[in-house]
Amino acid sequence: SALRGGPERRQGVLLLALLLLLLPLGPFQIHPPIGWVDPGLYIRWFLEPAPALAPGGGDYHSARAPFVVAGRLLHALFGPVAGQAALVLLFQALALVGIHALTGAVVRGAALRAVLTASVALNPVWLAAIARGYVDGPCMAFGLLGLALLLRLPGWRGALGAGACGMLAFLTHPFGGGLALLGLAAAFWVLGRAQGDLARRGLAAAGGGLAALLLTGLAAVAAGFPFLFFAPALGRMAQGLASAGPTPFNLP
């Protein structure tokens, strides 16, 4: 029935199938590799932000609000095991939509788009980045979605969505998100120069980025974090630059 239902239904079935494949393939996200502590630190922020914030106001883990706030809300709704699985599925869904939309901007043919989307979604490195409870997967999801919106939506609308997604990628992972912003900026510049609306696109992208920043701050407050959620990250950066060696985490 799905194969006879037109391209939209076929694309929906493909994305749903790739998403459901994480259920048997992705349980290892509950048990990250031995010695890798970062997923456990994020789960701590998901479960108990108030006592975690008390000693020093947070650290750069808690400052990655698009990921941490989503994890906090999903863990509160579903508990730690189902909530972690829901968090992984959420960002895998966003990433797959971004990949699939992006393939439509650069290739023709439903079969080739399906092959490209599946080849990324089933890649073991991609699965590890998405499913191990760290920020790389969500950062890539926002970056890919932003590039897809920029290329698929006309004029200022694409720039608005790209600005919002680029900001979310940067807030999720400053290094990876910064690289995503560079890619978005390059595509933005080429499109704006080619179509003669660079200034209008620039205003829309700036508006999208500012809106994403403000909405993330409000969501952080709702989840129990400060509105200026990025302040701990700035303090950590300054502390790291001022010291000759590694800096400790704000742990009891």
Sequence and secondary structure as in RCSB ss.txt:
>XXXX:A:sequence
SALRGGPERRQGVLLLALLLLLLPLGPFQIHPPIGWVDPGLYIRWFLEPAPALAPGGGDYHSARAPFVVAGRLLH
ALFGPVAGQAALVLLFQALALVGIHALTGAVVRGAALRAVLTASVALNPVWLAAIARGYVDGPCMAFGLLGLALL
LRLPGWRGALGAGACGMLAFLTHPFGGGLALLGLAAAFWVLGRAQGDLARRGLAAAGGGLAALLLTGLAAVAAGF
PFLFFAPALGRMAQGLASAGPTPFNLP
>XXXX:A:secstr
  TTS HHHHHHHHHHHHHHTHHHH GGGGS  TT  HHHHHHHHHH HHHHHTTTS  TTTT HHHHHHHHHHH
HHH HHHHHHHHHHHHHHHHHHHHHHHHHHH   HHHHHHHHHHHHT HHHHHHHHSSSSHHHHHHHHHHHHHHH
HHS HHHHHHHHHHHHHHHHHH HHHHHHHHHHHHHHHHHHHHHHT HHHHHHHHHHHHHHHHHHHHHHHHHTTS
 SSTTHHHHHHHHHHHH SS    S  
